[in-house]
Amino acid sequence: MQSPQTEASADHEAAEYADELRRWRERRGLSKKALAEQMAYDRSYVSHIEGCNLDPTADFTRRAEEVLNTGGALWGQWQALTTARGLTDATSTPPPPTRDLHTVEFVAWLAEHSSTPFRETYDDVAALAHRLDAESVAAQHARGHERAGVTRADIASAIAAYYEPTPARDGAPGLYRANIDGADLLLSVLADPAWLGVAVQLATAQESARFQSVTPGPSPRVEGAARLAAITRLAEVEVAETVMMNNPLYRLLDMEAGPQRLAATFTLADFASYALTADLLEPELVDAVSARPGEAVRGRTPLRDRYLPSTDVATGLDQRECVGGPATLFAIARPARGTRPADYVLLIQERSSRVLNVAGKLAVIPKAFHQPTGEPAEEAALATTLERELEEELLGRQDLEQLSQASQRRADPLHRQRRSEPMAWLLDRRDTGAFRTECTAFGINLVTGNYEFACLAVIEDEHWWEQYGHHVEANWETMRVHRYSSRDTDGLAALAADPRWSNEGLFAFLEGLRRLAELDTSGRVAAPPITVET
């Protein structure tokens, strides 16, 4: 039996625990009910703990730590309480050790855009990374398995359920729908009929890309659930060693597209401002779908409700920070060989686990963010990013997104003399028709709000494959490269139906294949029939 002094001391520690729990809950912007739901506890339990009517358990404290990211503060208070009660617990563990984070620049951005100072933000990321590291391998694989089970079609259906109940205005963009060889496909890409099949030849007068310096607006505030999601993103990046660099991105301000005409205006945005806000909409959506398959996600996606609540917000390019880039179907002419007639070889990638976006999914290659390497006004054209990424992702050129200190001192990293031999061959023959790049369509991916320029890169001279095919090797962003023949009708139809596609990847594939069939004058393409609508 405890003495009155010991009991008073324990009651004091219980009150301290309750106050600590309340402070962290309110700092994260959570009600008692919301915290209980995220912890999978009865909603009255939090009230009893904060009212000092119940002592917290070790399990309750662990789950509260996971949700609130207190950096061990709540766990330390629980240990003080159990000590005051005269209890011992074999599950007591020391606070996590200090961790050297490689996402410090992103931690600084988050601290600057929240009410939490840098040191506390750093400790929150380090503490959660420590807990993720300590998870069992089975738990890690189970979480990955659940997320991998969410298909492209699941995502598109969830997006349609979230946005399409809003009555569409006449002439407003709608979700992209396609029928390929009799199979209906719904994508998460918002498109206008005028944005499809535009066939704009890049690096020509048909493409107009203007750069405009814009005074930054009010800084976004990242609090509550948004901050918790950002902390989780950084901790997962630390544990998985995902490659993430805070390089500038082109932000789209305005866009007009039509047959053989594309005019776009860009300014700049930091990658951190995207990675820790809008890019978190995708994992939130995937987790919501995997948790309750077949159910509507509305009401369970607080980040989407905040950052991208409607299609009007999605299309208001000058009112939000909209980044994105080109996704390109790469087609290379091959001569006839054996029983195979002359065709194009089409390259499709499975994304590496080290990439931040659509890891493990099928995508066209190259797939890239539209971004400059040094001179924004000079590099604003899509053609510049497409050609750079084609060379980096497939032809062995140094990845300029991860510049070494030495390469950052180069005045012109895109100089022609720095081109690889296979790329120089193509650029030297562009005017002869041996190599062409086109923008085939434009859309807004409602998963993240990104702008998507579907593109096509075609090598018409079959001698290039004979001479340089052995140079084609994907970089670290790709886990595996698949080859398809443009004459394999059944194989292309089956590929389009593959559930592993990303929505933007399938958008670029379908629009690129449609355009490749239009361009074909020599019987190299036997694509299945494709019709599209929005």
HUZI-V863817 format. One record per run of one state. SS is the DSSP state (~ for helix, > for strand, _ for the rest). FROM is the first residue (numbers start at 1). LEN is the number of residues. If there is no record, write none. Layout:
SS | FROM | LEN
SS | FROM | LEN
//
This chain:
_ | 1 | 3
~ | 4 | 24
_ | 28 | 4
~ | 32 | 8
_ | 40 | 3
~ | 43 | 8
_ | 51 | 7
~ | 58 | 11
_ | 69 | 4
~ | 73 | 12
_ | 85 | 19
~ | 104 | 9
_ | 113 | 5
~ | 118 | 17
_ | 135 | 2
~ | 137 | 12
_ | 149 | 3
~ | 152 | 12
_ | 164 | 10
> | 174 | 7
_ | 181 | 2
> | 183 | 9
_ | 192 | 1
~ | 193 | 3
> | 196 | 6
_ | 202 | 5
> | 207 | 5
_ | 212 | 12
~ | 224 | 17
_ | 241 | 7
> | 248 | 11
_ | 259 | 2
> | 261 | 10
~ | 271 | 5
_ | 276 | 4
~ | 280 | 12
_ | 292 | 10
~ | 302 | 6
_ | 308 | 3
~ | 311 | 5
_ | 316 | 1
~ | 317 | 3
_ | 320 | 3
> | 323 | 12
_ | 335 | 2
> | 337 | 1
_ | 338 | 2
> | 340 | 1
_ | 341 | 2
> | 343 | 9
_ | 352 | 10
> | 362 | 3
_ | 365 | 2
> | 367 | 1
_ | 368 | 14
~ | 382 | 13
_ | 395 | 5
~ | 400 | 3
_ | 403 | 2
~ | 405 | 4
_ | 409 | 7
~ | 416 | 3
_ | 419 | 2
~ | 421 | 8
_ | 429 | 1
~ | 430 | 3
_ | 433 | 2
> | 435 | 11
_ | 446 | 4
> | 450 | 10
_ | 460 | 3
~ | 463 | 9
_ | 472 | 6
> | 478 | 8
_ | 486 | 3
~ | 489 | 8
_ | 497 | 4
> | 501 | 1
_ | 502 | 1
~ | 503 | 17
_ | 520 | 10
> | 530 | 4
_ | 534 | 1
//
